[in-house]
Each structure stands twice: as structure tokens, then as C-alpha cells.
């Protein structure tokens, strides 16, 4: 959920809304997503299935709806992976300027250099191999990265608030005004908050003695912690360095701290935290995307070979290979990917959440769960709003041609791969895909 956007595109966030708009946008977005998260918390208790949205919707909707929901959520997670593969070069270039040497070509005015490209491809191969070797190894890696990030975050936040001043925060909002400032940031919150819904994707691979109620609590804690992280990090960056200068000079978070403190060590600390965060989010997104793709193959909604599980490591090997190759291909587009991916990720995440909430309504009615129905209806309304904000041209910050091309291409690919009826009878569902 917490990647490296807070470092590499902080100037975009503050440019959209200023510190007040960015903080209120993330806070408001988090609060609006709570009904969606609470709906997922109910669903994972009732249906602990790695297919998540696919499993929820197939109980109440036609097969095509279930496939569409799963396919959109595959994109919601898979699209994060090339973002991180590109961002690793961006981060390393802040430490080693030679990463900007040996230019190869340009995409949308952004130069792709050989060292950055190699770094992205190497990271992609490493994360793919880690996931192929088993979910437990991947899980331990995730825990270590998370703890390291929290330690770095706590230190630079304390130092930042002790060093800055209130004058740096003025004006509170971008020139577009308070309402538009908050709206422009709120639109991208779903992309950066995607992650709480990854927990159900690992529900089948959790310890046998782990109660599903624990998974439900983890979902709620994840979205609250993620929202607070973003609100605090925007606040501390604007507090420590004049945000208007940061936007005008296109500075990253670490550069703002380095100039405020007049020392490079604080920048190194922040970059270390960002690298840990990048590894964590890349690994988690690849896990979620591959489990969803595996679920589609397992159900025969795409070619059954995509649901293949490696006999030695118990991992969805074909799905991991496909997502790894997709990520590697995305790395060749460089920094030009960063902002468009953010926009598309918000919309497709909203589509998947909408499907899950709509499925929860009849499921809750069957169980006479009135609070569950109310939460699901609210979550569905929020999800519709998220999608409409991105697809209605009159709304500030809606899709441009690049985002429409990316989304349209994914939809066409889905139509080409979709199998309305399975070719073969569904194989028995393994206890877990990736138990080693």
C-alpha cells in the first residue's frame, strides 16, 4: 500500500492540491474507502478464497461479470509492478548520478538510460524469482522491508517536524482553489491505497490456525495505517521546506529535506526508507496480481495453463512468469509511465471494489446481515464515484488519451483471452497455491 510515490512524485501531489489539499485529499479518500474495506473484511470471513473478487462475484453474478471483475483487479495490481520497476532507477539516480548516463531513447519527453533500465529489469527478475520460490520466503521478505520502512519513517518525521516552520506550508491550497485541490488529490488516493484488498488474495495461504477474523482486522488496520502515513508524510514535507519551491523545482522528498537540513545524510536515510518501501510494494503487488491471474486460470476463465501450480514450490509459476514479463516490458517505457499508471490504477481498482460490494449485498441479505448490506451499498456508491471521477471528461483530472489507450488495450486483451465456458472440468482446488 505504501510504495515510493511519497518520494518520487511528491511535487505532483503538492502541485495538485498544496499541503492542505493533499492532506485533506488523502484523509478524505481514506475515510471514503472505509466502507469498502469493511465490506472486504466481511467477505474474507465468509469466503476465504485467493480469487477474492472473482470468488465473491461468481456466487451471485454471471461468469462474464466475475471474469471482468477479476481481470480489472489483475490490472490494478499488475500495473503497480512496472511503476516500481521504473521507480528503482529514479531512486538510485538520486544516490548514484551515473544512473543517468548512457541515454538510449526517449518516451513522451522522458529519457530512458541503460543503467536505469538494467536496474528495473534486475529488480523485476529478483522479485519474480523470490515469488516463484514460495510465499513464505516472500512473506518474510515483506516483514523485514516493512519494519525497516517504519523505522526510517519515524526518524525522519520526528526530525522534520522539529526542523521546519509553519511559514513553509503557506498557501495551504493550490491556485485552483480548495475544492478542486482536494478533488485532484482524492482522485489518485485509490491507487495509492490499493493494498488492503490484497489480504484476501493470501487467505488460502495463511496459517491453518489463523482465524479469518484476524484477516478482517488486518484489512481495517492496513487502510487506516496507510491513510495516516500519507497524511503525515505530506505534512512533514511541506513543513520542512517551502512547498511552492519544491513544486517549481520538481524536487523529491529527500532533496527537500537535504536542503532544509543542509546535510546529505538525511536524504540518504529517506532514500533507504523509500528503497525498502519499493521492494515491499513490488513484492506485495506481484503476489496479489499473480494469485488473481491464477484464480482466473484455475476456473477456466482464461487458458487453464495459467492456473498451473509448480509441484516443487507450490506457487502459480505460469502466472508469476506472465506478470514478471509484463513488468519487464513496462520498464522499457521509463518515467513516462508514472503519472498515467496512477490514474489508470485508481479507476480499475474502483471497478473491482464495486463488483465486490455489489456481490456482498445479496450475500448479506441471505445471511440477514443488515449492517453488511448498508456497508456494501455505501462502498458501491464510493466505488462508482471513483470510476466516474476518472472517466467523465468534464471532471478535472479525468483520463487523457494515454490512460484511455492503456485501459482499452487491457480490455481488448481480456476479450481475446476470455473463455466463456471452461475447456475442461475444473480441477480440484488446492489447499493453497504457494504453501512452501
Buried (B, 14 or more C-beta within 10 A) or exposed (E): BBBBBBBBBBBBBBBBBBBBBBBBBBBBBBEBBBBBBBBBBBBBBBBBBBBBBBBBBBEBBEBEBBBBBBBBBBBBBBBBBBBBBBBBBBBBBBBEEEBBEEEEEEEEEBBBBEBBBBBBBEBBBEBBEBBBBBBBBBBEBBEEBBEBBBEBBEBBBEBBEEBBEEEBBEEBBBEBEBEBBBBBBBBBBBBBBBBBBBBBBBBBBBEEEEEBEEBBEBBBEBBBBBBEBBBBBBBBBBBBBBBBEBBEEEBBBBBBBBBBBEEEEBBBBBBBBBBBBBBBBBBBBBBBBBBBBBBBBBBBBBBBEBBBBBEEBBBBBBBBBBBBEBBBEBBBBBBBBBBBBBBBBBBBBBBBBBBBBBBBBBBBEEEEBEEBBBBBBBBBBBBBBBBEBBBEEEBEBBBEEBBBEBBEEBBEEBEEBBBEEBEEEEBEBBEBBBBB
